Amino acid sequence: MIFIIPTRMLSTCSRTLLTREVLSQTYNNVRRSFHQDTTFSKKFSLLTVSTKSSSIQSIQSPFAKRNVASLGKTQGRLVILGSGWAGYKLIQDMDTKHYEVIVVSPRNYFVFTPLLASSSVGTLEFRCILEPIRKYSPKIQFYQAYADTIDLKQKIVYCTSNLERSKNKFSLNYDTLVIAAGANSNTFGIKGVGENALFLKDVSDARRIRQRVIECFEHAGQPNITEQEAFGLLHFAVVGGGPTGIEFSAELHDFITEDMARLYPDLINLVTMSVYDIAPQILGSFDQSLREFATKKFTRKGIKIRTGRKVKEVNERKLIIEEDGEVPYGMLVWATGLTDNPLTRSMGNQVVKDKSAKRLLTDGFLRVLDKESFQPIDNVYALGDCASIQDYDLPATAQVANQKAVYLRKVLTQIAKDNPIMDIKPFKFLNLGSMAYIGKKEAVVDMTPVSNKAKESGRLAWIFWRSAYFTMTVSLRNKMLIPMYWILTWLFGRDISRF
């Protein structure tokens, strides 16, 4: 009997076990125990055996459901695309005993987005809201790259490196895939938005906003600038009346009235702020009394609420609004809805997507649905802003992404313990409410989904808002940095350096 085996390290015990598997007629009955043998490396994907008494030529890998042989990992390779709320939460405490975990993301950090508006005006520094991927989860492999396309049949992800001087392309095989690639800001196809507006999705966006605010004041203070030109430069416009747009407007108002007014006293009377939204009211998802409270506070502060407005076009220094005509501005921040990103857009011919936000549709277990059969694809999951559950549409918020990630982590752990997925209950969202900062140490807190009377506004709500987000920050380092910078801002004001 001759064995042709591609390795030098096969032990006597392994040869004995292999011979039994070749000769046994009950291979399927012993497959589970053989599957748990972790002494085989990637070179054992195919073993060729030649015998005088048998015509058997080859044996397939015992990991029948696996595409990749990972040393010591019974569930093979788990590839996670994205490092946002869904991806990063999934990485935490992930079962690296049974999975070889690989994360692919164009950025090597997680952004604590609820405090992103604060960092855009200097209330907090950028490092306070960042969590490095490698530092928090040293047992995972990380590649800083974009996931371009996915071949679901061959189980391959094609990527492009996102390093400064390297745009190398590479591919990754997977056994289990989690798509948590997030979503892009929705410009609704309006001309000029992508070229002229600023967004608030990442730290790089927050840095550009801070630079632009300071630049507008410096430019308006130049000796050759007329008063009319200064009015345009010092008009700060926000499109989007949801929590992101309202919180940013509140933070910007605090920055201008508390710091810029002291440094540019001759210009402060020329400053105007406007919030535009096509909806009839701001904070549409909040309780009616809280919406009215926020509107009243904004009006008293001089922030103009322009609801029921439709933006037709955005020029370099002018907004063209259907109801108001041309409106000059110095800085425009676009904080509207979400749409698909290039990765999920490229999957349109393979999977089912919802018609509104073009998100990937999943079943109750977060498995992506195949476009042809409309059935869930095994071992392919989607969550976060890029996904929506069929017949159970949920808002694209950090709270939903966080809960989905916790649920999926439990599902993957149960699968590793050989529990079938149908024994697990489908995902169910527990709505804990919403919060929004409205400026001058005031906020609105809407927890009516928990209790009809659980809503608060004003200073007490602001204390709750800050306390809640402080406790939600991940690392001890940031739990120390955030209150430190809050105190520094209170004592010395915000940093207005432009760099």
C-alpha positions as CSV (number, residue, x, y, z in Angstrom):
1,M,0.0,0.0,0.0
2,I,1.5,3.4,-1.1
3,F,0.5,6.7,0.4
4,I,1.2,10.0,-1.5
5,I,0.9,12.6,1.1
6,P,2.0,16.3,0.7
7,T,3.8,16.8,4.0
8,R,6.8,15.6,6.1
9,M,5.1,16.0,9.5
10,L,2.4,13.2,9.3
11,S,2.6,11.1,12.4
12,T,2.0,7.3,12.7
13,C,-1.3,8.0,14.4
14,S,-2.4,10.2,11.5
15,R,-1.5,7.4,9.0
16,T,-3.6,4.8,10.9
17,L,-6.6,7.2,11.1
18,L,-6.3,7.9,7.4
19,T,-6.2,4.2,6.4
20,R,-9.3,3.6,8.5
21,E,-11.1,6.4,6.7
22,V,-10.2,5.1,3.3
23,L,-11.4,1.6,4.0
24,S,-14.4,2.4,6.1
25,Q,-17.8,2.2,4.6
26,T,-19.3,4.4,7.3
27,Y,-17.4,7.6,6.6
28,N,-20.4,9.8,7.2
29,N,-21.0,8.5,10.7
30,V,-17.5,9.3,11.9
31,R,-17.3,12.6,10.0
32,R,-18.1,14.7,13.1
33,S,-15.3,13.3,15.2
34,F,-12.9,13.4,12.3
35,H,-13.9,17.1,11.7
36,Q,-12.7,18.0,15.1
37,D,-9.2,16.7,14.5
38,T,-7.2,19.9,14.3
39,T,-3.8,18.4,13.5
40,F,-4.1,19.0,9.7
41,S,-2.8,22.1,8.1
42,K,-3.8,23.7,4.8
43,K,-1.8,21.2,2.9
44,F,-4.3,18.4,3.7
45,S,-7.1,19.8,1.5
46,L,-6.6,16.7,-0.8
47,L,-5.0,13.3,0.0
48,T,-4.3,10.9,-2.8
49,V,-4.2,7.2,-1.9
50,S,-3.2,4.2,-4.1
51,T,-4.0,0.6,-3.0
52,K,-4.0,-2.8,-4.7
53,S,-7.3,-3.7,-3.3
54,S,-9.2,-0.5,-4.0
55,S,-9.8,1.8,-6.9
56,I,-10.2,4.8,-4.6
57,Q,-8.0,7.5,-6.0
58,S,-8.6,10.5,-3.7
59,I,-10.4,11.7,-0.6
60,Q,-11.9,15.2,-0.2
61,S,-11.1,17.3,2.9
62,P,-13.2,16.2,5.9
63,F,-14.3,19.8,6.3
64,A,-17.1,19.5,3.8
65,K,-18.7,22.8,4.5
66,R,-15.4,24.7,4.6
67,N,-13.5,26.4,1.8
68,V,-10.4,27.2,3.8
69,A,-8.4,24.9,6.1
70,S,-7.4,26.8,9.1
71,L,-5.0,25.2,11.5
72,G,-6.7,24.5,14.8
73,K,-10.0,26.3,13.9
74,T,-12.9,23.9,13.6
75,Q,-15.1,26.5,11.9
76,G,-12.5,27.8,9.5
77,R,-12.0,31.4,8.4
78,L,-14.4,34.1,9.4
79,V,-14.0,37.3,7.3
80,I,-15.6,40.5,8.7
81,L,-15.9,43.4,6.3
82,G,-16.0,46.8,8.1
83,S,-15.0,48.3,11.5
84,G,-18.0,50.4,12.3
85,W,-20.5,49.9,15.0
86,A,-21.6,46.4,13.7
87,G,-18.1,45.2,12.7
88,Y,-16.3,46.4,15.8
89,K,-18.9,45.2,18.2
90,L,-18.8,41.8,16.6
91,I,-15.0,41.6,16.9
92,Q,-15.2,42.2,20.7
93,D,-15.1,38.8,22.5
94,M,-15.4,36.9,19.2
95,D,-14.7,33.2,19.5
96,T,-11.1,33.0,18.2
97,K,-10.8,29.4,19.5
98,H,-13.1,28.0,16.7
99,Y,-12.7,30.8,14.1
100,E,-9.8,32.3,12.3
101,V,-11.0,35.9,12.4
102,I,-9.9,38.3,9.6
103,V,-11.1,41.9,9.5
104,V,-11.0,44.0,6.3
105,S,-11.6,47.7,6.6
106,P,-10.3,50.9,4.8
107,R,-9.6,52.4,8.3
108,N,-7.8,50.7,11.1
109,Y,-9.9,52.2,13.9
110,F,-13.5,52.4,15.2
111,V,-15.2,55.8,15.5
112,F,-17.5,56.5,18.4
113,T,-20.0,58.4,16.1
114,P,-22.3,59.9,18.8
115,L,-19.4,62.3,19.8
116,L,-18.2,63.0,16.3
117,A,-20.0,66.3,16.1
118,S,-18.3,67.4,19.3
119,S,-14.9,66.6,17.8
120,S,-15.7,68.6,14.7
121,V,-15.8,71.9,16.7
122,G,-13.0,71.1,19.2
123,T,-15.2,70.3,22.2
124,L,-13.3,66.9,22.1
125,E,-10.1,66.0,20.3
126,F,-10.3,63.3,17.6
127,R,-8.3,60.8,19.6
128,C,-11.0,60.7,22.3
129,I,-13.5,59.0,20.0
130,L,-11.1,56.5,18.2
131,E,-10.5,52.9,19.1
132,P,-7.6,51.1,17.2
133,I,-8.7,47.7,15.8
134,R,-5.4,45.9,16.4
135,K,-4.9,47.1,19.9
136,Y,-8.3,46.0,21.2
137,S,-8.4,42.6,19.5
138,P,-4.8,41.3,19.1
139,K,-5.9,37.7,18.2
140,I,-7.5,38.8,14.9
141,Q,-5.8,39.5,11.6
142,F,-6.5,42.9,10.1
143,Y,-6.0,44.2,6.5
144,Q,-6.5,47.9,5.8
145,A,-8.2,47.6,2.5
146,Y,-11.4,48.1,0.6
147,A,-13.6,45.1,-0.2
148,D,-14.4,45.7,-3.9
149,T,-16.4,42.6,-4.9
150,I,-17.5,39.3,-3.5
151,D,-17.9,36.0,-5.4
152,L,-20.5,34.2,-3.2
153,K,-20.3,31.0,-5.2
154,Q,-16.6,30.6,-5.0
155,K,-16.5,32.2,-1.5
156,I,-13.9,34.8,-2.3
157,V,-13.6,38.5,-1.4
158,Y,-11.6,40.7,-3.7
159,C,-9.8,43.6,-2.0
160,T,-7.7,46.7,-2.8
161,S,-5.2,48.0,-0.3
162,N,-6.0,51.4,1.2
163,L,-2.4,52.3,2.2
164,E,-0.9,55.6,1.1
165,R,1.6,54.3,-1.4
166,S,0.1,50.9,-2.0
167,K,-3.0,50.0,-4.0
168,N,-2.2,46.3,-4.3
169,K,-5.1,43.9,-5.0
170,F,-5.6,40.6,-3.2
171,S,-8.2,38.1,-2.5
172,L,-9.4,36.2,0.6
173,N,-11.2,32.9,0.8
174,Y,-13.7,32.5,3.6
175,D,-15.9,29.9,5.3
176,T,-18.1,32.4,7.0
177,L,-18.6,36.0,5.8
178,V,-20.0,39.0,7.7
179,I,-20.8,42.1,5.6
180,A,-20.8,45.2,7.9
181,A,-19.4,47.7,5.4
182,G,-21.8,50.5,6.4
183,A,-23.4,53.0,4.0
184,N,-22.7,56.3,2.2
185,S,-24.4,59.6,2.7
186,N,-27.4,59.9,0.3
187,T,-27.0,62.9,-2.0
188,F,-30.3,62.0,-3.8
189,G,-28.6,62.7,-7.1
190,I,-28.6,66.4,-6.5
191,K,-26.0,68.2,-8.6
192,G,-23.0,69.6,-6.8
193,V,-23.5,67.9,-3.4
194,G,-20.6,65.5,-3.6
195,E,-18.2,68.3,-4.8
196,N,-19.2,71.2,-2.6
197,A,-20.8,69.9,0.6
198,L,-19.1,68.5,3.7
199,F,-20.3,65.3,5.4
200,L,-20.0,64.0,8.9
201,K,-19.2,60.2,8.7
202,D,-15.6,60.0,9.8
203,V,-12.8,61.8,11.7
204,S,-11.5,63.1,8.4
205,D,-14.8,64.8,7.8
206,A,-14.8,66.4,11.3
207,R,-11.3,67.7,10.7
208,R,-12.4,69.3,7.4
209,I,-15.4,70.9,9.1
210,R,-13.3,72.5,11.8
211,Q,-10.8,73.8,9.2
212,R,-13.6,75.3,7.1
213,V,-15.3,77.1,10.0
214,I,-12.1,78.8,11.0
215,E,-11.2,79.5,7.4
216,C,-14.6,81.2,6.9
217,F,-14.0,83.6,9.8
218,E,-10.4,84.3,8.7
219,H,-11.6,85.0,5.1
220,A,-14.5,87.2,6.2
221,G,-12.0,89.3,8.3
222,Q,-9.7,90.1,5.4
223,P,-9.6,93.9,4.6
224,N,-10.7,93.5,1.0
225,I,-13.9,91.6,1.8
226,T,-17.2,93.5,1.5
227,E,-20.0,93.2,4.1
228,Q,-22.2,91.4,1.6
229,E,-19.4,88.8,0.9
230,A,-18.8,88.4,4.7
231,F,-22.5,87.7,5.2
232,G,-22.2,84.8,2.6
233,L,-19.0,83.5,4.1
234,L,-20.5,83.5,7.6
235,H,-23.7,81.7,6.7
236,F,-23.4,78.1,8.0
237,A,-26.0,75.8,6.4
238,V,-26.9,72.3,7.5
239,V,-29.1,70.0,5.3
240,G,-30.8,67.4,7.4
241,G,-33.1,67.8,10.4
242,G,-32.4,64.4,12.0
243,P,-30.3,63.8,15.1
244,T,-27.0,64.1,13.3
245,G,-27.9,67.5,11.7
246,I,-29.4,68.9,14.9
247,E,-26.5,67.8,17.1
248,F,-24.0,69.2,14.8
249,S,-25.9,72.5,14.5
250,A,-26.0,72.7,18.3
251,E,-22.3,72.0,18.7
252,L,-21.5,74.6,16.0
253,H,-23.7,77.2,17.7
254,D,-21.9,76.6,21.0
255,F,-18.5,76.9,19.2
256,I,-19.4,80.2,17.5
257,T,-21.1,81.9,20.5
258,E,-18.6,80.8,23.2
259,D,-15.3,80.9,21.4
260,M,-15.4,82.6,17.9
261,A,-17.4,85.5,19.3
262,R,-14.6,86.2,21.8
263,L,-11.9,86.0,19.1
264,Y,-13.8,87.7,16.2
265,P,-16.0,90.3,18.0
266,D,-16.3,92.4,14.8
267,L,-17.8,89.5,12.8
268,I,-20.2,87.8,15.2
269,N,-23.1,90.0,14.2
270,L,-22.8,88.8,10.6
271,V,-23.0,85.1,11.4
272,T,-26.2,83.2,10.5
273,M,-27.1,79.5,10.8
274,S,-29.8,77.6,9.0
275,V,-31.1,74.0,9.1
276,Y,-32.9,72.8,5.9
277,D,-35.1,69.7,5.7
278,I,-37.7,68.5,3.3
279,A,-39.7,67.1,6.2
280,P,-42.3,69.3,8.0
281,Q,-40.5,69.1,11.4
282,I,-37.0,68.4,12.7
283,L,-36.2,65.3,14.8
284,G,-39.1,63.4,13.1
285,S,-38.5,60.2,15.1
286,F,-38.8,61.9,18.5
287,D,-41.9,62.5,20.6
288,Q,-43.9,65.6,19.4
289,S,-43.4,67.5,22.6
290,L,-39.6,67.1,22.3
291,R,-39.6,68.2,18.7
292,E,-41.4,71.4,19.7
293,F,-39.0,72.0,22.5
294,A,-36.0,71.6,20.2
295,T,-37.5,73.9,17.6
296,K,-38.3,76.6,20.2
297,K,-34.8,76.4,21.6
298,F,-33.2,76.7,18.1
299,T,-35.4,79.6,17.2
300,R,-34.4,81.5,20.4
301,K,-30.8,81.0,19.6
302,G,-31.1,82.5,16.2
303,I,-30.8,79.2,14.3
304,K,-33.3,79.3,11.4
305,I,-35.3,76.2,10.9
306,R,-36.2,75.9,7.2
307,T,-38.4,72.8,7.0
308,G,-40.4,71.8,3.9
309,R,-37.5,72.9,1.7
310,K,-36.2,71.1,-1.3
311,V,-32.6,71.6,-2.4
312,K,-32.3,71.6,-6.2
313,E,-28.6,72.2,-6.7
314,V,-25.4,73.0,-4.8
315,N,-22.9,75.4,-6.2
316,E,-19.5,76.2,-4.8
317,R,-20.8,79.1,-2.7
318,K,-24.6,79.0,-3.3
319,L,-27.5,76.7,-2.4
320,I,-30.3,76.7,-4.9
321,I,-33.6,75.9,-3.0
322,E,-36.9,75.4,-4.8
323,E,-38.8,77.6,-2.4
324,D,-36.2,80.3,-1.6
325,G,-34.0,80.6,-4.7
326,E,-30.3,81.2,-4.4
327,V,-28.8,81.2,-0.9
328,P,-25.1,82.0,-0.4
329,Y,-23.2,80.1,2.2
330,G,-19.7,79.7,3.6
331,M,-20.0,76.1,4.7
332,L,-22.6,73.4,3.9
333,V,-22.8,70.2,5.9
334,W,-24.9,67.5,4.4
335,A,-26.5,65.2,7.0
336,T,-29.3,63.5,5.3
337,G,-30.1,59.8,4.8
338,L,-28.0,56.8,3.7
339,T,-27.5,54.9,0.4
340,D,-25.5,51.9,-0.7
341,N,-21.7,51.9,-0.9
342,P,-19.7,50.5,-3.9
343,L,-19.4,47.0,-2.4
344,T,-23.1,46.5,-1.7
345,R,-23.9,48.1,-5.1
346,S,-21.7,45.5,-6.8
347,M,-23.7,42.7,-5.2
348,G,-27.0,43.7,-6.9
349,N,-26.9,40.7,-9.3
350,Q,-26.3,38.2,-6.5
351,V,-28.5,39.1,-3.6
352,V,-31.8,40.7,-2.7
353,K,-31.8,44.4,-1.8
354,D,-34.6,46.6,-0.5
355,K,-35.9,49.3,-2.8
356,S,-35.7,52.3,-0.6
357,A,-32.2,52.6,0.8
358,K,-30.8,49.8,-1.4
359,R,-29.7,47.8,1.6
360,L,-29.0,44.1,1.6
361,L,-32.0,42.1,2.7
362,T,-31.5,39.3,5.3
363,D,-33.7,36.8,7.1
364,G,-34.4,36.9,10.8
365,F,-31.0,35.3,11.4
366,L,-29.2,38.0,9.5
367,R,-28.4,35.7,6.6
368,V,-28.2,37.4,3.2
369,L,-31.0,36.4,0.7
370,D,-30.0,34.9,-2.7
371,K,-31.5,36.9,-5.6
372,E,-32.5,33.8,-7.7
373,S,-34.0,31.6,-5.0
374,F,-34.9,34.2,-2.4
375,Q,-33.5,31.8,0.1
376,P,-30.8,32.6,2.8
377,I,-27.2,32.0,1.7
378,D,-25.5,29.7,4.2
379,N,-22.7,31.3,6.2
380,V,-23.1,34.8,4.7
381,Y,-24.4,37.5,7.1
382,A,-25.0,41.2,6.8
383,L,-25.7,43.8,9.5
384,G,-25.3,47.5,10.3
385,D,-26.2,50.3,8.0
386,C,-25.8,48.2,4.8
387,A,-28.5,45.6,5.8
388,S,-32.1,45.4,6.6
389,I,-34.3,42.4,7.8
390,Q,-37.0,41.3,5.4
391,D,-40.4,42.4,6.7
392,Y,-38.8,43.9,9.8
393,D,-37.4,47.3,8.7
394,L,-35.3,49.0,11.4
395,P,-33.6,52.4,11.4
396,A,-30.0,52.6,10.4
397,T,-28.7,53.6,13.8
398,A,-25.8,52.7,16.0
399,Q,-28.2,51.1,18.5
400,V,-29.6,48.7,15.9
401,A,-26.1,47.8,14.6
402,N,-24.8,47.2,18.1
403,Q,-27.7,44.8,19.0
404,K,-27.4,42.9,15.7
405,A,-23.6,42.4,16.3
406,V,-24.2,41.0,19.8
407,Y,-26.9,38.7,18.4
408,L,-24.7,37.4,15.5
409,R,-21.8,36.8,17.8
410,K,-24.0,34.5,19.9
411,V,-25.2,32.8,16.8
412,L,-21.7,32.1,15.5
413,T,-20.7,30.8,19.0
414,Q,-23.7,28.4,19.0
415,I,-22.9,27.2,15.5
416,A,-19.3,26.4,16.7
417,K,-20.9,24.2,19.3
418,D,-22.7,22.3,16.6
419,N,-26.1,23.7,17.5
420,P,-28.2,24.2,14.3
421,I,-29.2,27.7,13.5
422,M,-32.9,26.9,13.4
423,D,-32.7,26.2,17.2
424,I,-31.8,29.8,17.7
425,K,-34.5,32.5,17.9
426,P,-34.6,35.2,15.1
427,F,-33.2,38.6,15.9
428,K,-35.5,41.0,17.8
429,F,-34.7,44.7,18.3
430,L,-35.1,46.2,21.8
431,N,-35.7,49.9,21.3
432,L,-34.1,51.8,24.1
433,G,-35.0,55.3,22.8
434,S,-33.1,58.2,21.3
435,M,-31.1,61.2,22.5
436,A,-30.0,64.5,20.9
437,Y,-28.0,67.4,22.1
438,I,-29.6,70.8,21.3
439,G,-26.9,73.2,22.6
440,K,-26.2,75.3,25.6
441,K,-26.0,72.2,27.9
442,E,-29.5,71.1,27.0
443,A,-30.7,67.9,25.3
444,V,-33.8,65.9,24.5
445,V,-34.1,62.2,25.6
446,D,-37.0,60.1,24.2
447,M,-37.4,56.7,25.9
448,T,-41.1,56.4,25.1
449,P,-40.5,53.0,23.5
450,V,-39.6,51.8,27.0
451,S,-42.2,53.7,28.9
452,N,-44.8,56.3,27.7
453,K,-43.7,58.8,30.3
454,A,-39.9,58.3,29.8
455,K,-39.0,61.5,28.1
456,E,-37.0,64.5,29.3
457,S,-35.7,67.8,28.0
458,G,-33.4,70.5,29.2
459,R,-30.4,70.4,31.5
460,L,-31.3,67.1,33.2
461,A,-31.5,65.4,29.8
462,W,-28.1,66.9,28.9
463,I,-26.6,65.3,32.0
464,F,-28.2,62.0,31.0
465,W,-27.0,62.4,27.4
466,R,-23.4,62.9,28.5
467,S,-23.4,60.2,31.1
468,A,-24.9,57.6,28.7
469,Y,-22.3,58.2,26.0
470,F,-19.5,58.4,28.5
471,T,-20.3,54.9,29.8
472,M,-20.7,53.6,26.3
473,T,-17.1,54.4,25.3
474,V,-15.1,51.3,24.9
475,S,-11.6,51.7,26.4
476,L,-10.5,52.9,29.8
477,R,-8.1,55.3,28.0
478,N,-11.0,57.1,26.3
479,K,-13.0,57.1,29.5
480,M,-10.2,59.1,31.0
481,L,-9.6,61.4,27.9
482,I,-13.2,62.4,27.3
483,P,-13.9,64.0,30.8
484,M,-10.4,65.5,30.7
485,Y,-11.1,67.3,27.5
486,W,-14.6,68.4,28.7
487,I,-12.9,70.0,31.6
488,L,-10.2,71.6,29.5
489,T,-12.8,73.0,27.1
490,W,-14.8,74.4,30.0
491,L,-11.7,76.1,31.5
492,F,-9.8,77.3,28.4
493,G,-12.2,77.1,25.5
494,R,-12.0,75.1,22.3
495,D,-8.9,74.8,20.2
496,I,-9.1,77.0,17.0
497,S,-5.8,76.0,15.4
498,R,-6.2,75.3,11.7
499,F,-3.9,72.4,10.7
